[in-house]
């Protein structure tokens, strides 16, 4: 019977260890997801600011024809 008791104790310890590992990796996954969301927010904010800046500045019209000759002086 002591072998069965030892086996049960070993299985319980292994199960506790596995649950701790699962909790650790669950926490790690949540932390990584939060970090990724923050980076995506920063990235989209940078893109939005660029878009807003370019929208605020009127586009220069393209000039056609020859460049004016430099005045001889």
Sine and cosine of phi, psi and omega as CSV:
sin_phi,cos_phi,sin_psi,cos_psi,sin_omega,cos_omega
0.00,0.00,-0.43,0.90,-0.01,-1.00
-0.92,0.38,-0.49,0.87,0.06,-1.00
-0.91,0.41,-0.64,0.77,0.04,-1.00
-0.92,0.40,-0.65,0.76,0.03,-1.00
-0.89,0.45,-0.68,0.74,0.03,-1.00
-0.91,0.42,-0.64,0.77,0.01,-1.00
-0.90,0.43,-0.69,0.73,0.03,-1.00
-0.88,0.47,-0.70,0.72,-0.02,-1.00
-0.90,0.44,-0.67,0.75,0.02,-1.00
-0.91,0.42,-0.66,0.75,0.02,-1.00
-0.91,0.41,-0.64,0.77,0.03,-1.00
-0.90,0.44,-0.67,0.74,0.03,-1.00
-0.90,0.43,-0.68,0.74,0.02,-1.00
-0.90,0.43,-0.65,0.76,0.02,-1.00
-0.90,0.44,-0.68,0.73,0.04,-1.00
-0.88,0.47,-0.67,0.75,0.02,-1.00
-0.90,0.44,-0.68,0.74,0.01,-1.00
-0.90,0.44,-0.65,0.76,0.02,-1.00
-0.91,0.40,-0.63,0.77,0.06,-1.00
-0.89,0.45,-0.67,0.74,0.03,-1.00
-0.90,0.45,-0.67,0.75,0.02,-1.00
-0.90,0.45,-0.67,0.74,0.03,-1.00
-0.90,0.44,-0.64,0.77,0.03,-1.00
-0.88,0.48,-0.75,0.66,-0.04,-1.00
-0.94,0.35,-0.52,0.86,0.09,-1.00
-0.90,0.43,-0.71,0.71,0.03,-1.00
-0.89,0.45,-0.66,0.75,0.03,-1.00
-0.88,0.47,-0.69,0.73,0.01,-1.00
-0.88,0.47,-0.67,0.74,0.02,-1.00
-0.90,0.43,-0.66,0.75,0.02,-1.00
-0.89,0.45,-0.68,0.73,0.01,-1.00
-0.91,0.40,-0.62,0.78,0.05,-1.00
-0.89,0.46,-0.68,0.74,0.03,-1.00
-0.89,0.46,-0.68,0.73,0.02,-1.00
-0.89,0.45,-0.66,0.75,0.02,-1.00
-0.90,0.44,-0.66,0.75,0.04,-1.00
-0.88,0.48,-0.66,0.75,0.02,-1.00
-0.89,0.45,-0.69,0.73,0.02,-1.00
-0.90,0.43,-0.62,0.78,0.02,-1.00
-0.92,0.39,-0.59,0.80,0.04,-1.00
-0.91,0.41,-0.70,0.71,0.03,-1.00
-0.89,0.46,-0.70,0.71,-0.02,-1.00
-0.89,0.45,-0.70,0.71,-0.01,-1.00
-0.95,0.32,-0.52,0.85,0.07,-1.00
-0.92,0.40,-0.63,0.77,0.05,-1.00
-0.91,0.42,-0.69,0.72,0.02,-1.00
-0.89,0.45,-0.66,0.75,0.00,-1.00
-0.90,0.43,-0.64,0.77,0.01,-1.00
-0.91,0.42,-0.63,0.78,0.05,-1.00
-0.89,0.45,-0.69,0.72,-0.01,-1.00
-0.90,0.44,-0.68,0.74,-0.01,-1.00
-0.91,0.42,-0.64,0.77,0.00,-1.00
-0.90,0.43,-0.72,0.69,-0.02,-1.00
-0.93,0.36,-0.50,0.87,0.04,-1.00
-0.96,0.29,-0.52,0.85,-0.01,-1.00
-0.96,0.28,-0.49,0.87,0.00,-1.00
-1.00,-0.03,0.86,-0.52,0.00,-1.00
-0.92,0.40,0.58,-0.82,0.00,-1.00
-0.95,0.31,0.66,-0.75,0.05,-1.00
-0.97,0.26,0.75,-0.67,0.03,-1.00
-0.93,0.38,0.57,-0.82,0.03,-1.00
-0.95,0.30,0.67,-0.74,0.02,-1.00
-1.00,-0.08,0.62,-0.79,-0.03,-1.00
-0.90,-0.44,0.38,-0.92,0.07,-1.00
1.00,-0.04,-0.16,-0.99,-0.05,-1.00
-0.99,0.17,0.40,-0.91,0.10,-1.00
-0.97,0.25,0.59,-0.81,0.02,-1.00
-0.91,0.42,0.58,-0.81,0.00,-1.00
-0.94,0.33,0.60,-0.80,0.03,-1.00
-0.94,0.35,0.65,-0.76,-0.02,-1.00
-0.94,0.33,0.77,-0.63,0.02,-1.00
-0.97,0.25,0.71,-0.70,-0.12,-0.99
-0.67,-0.74,0.00,0.00,0.00,0.00
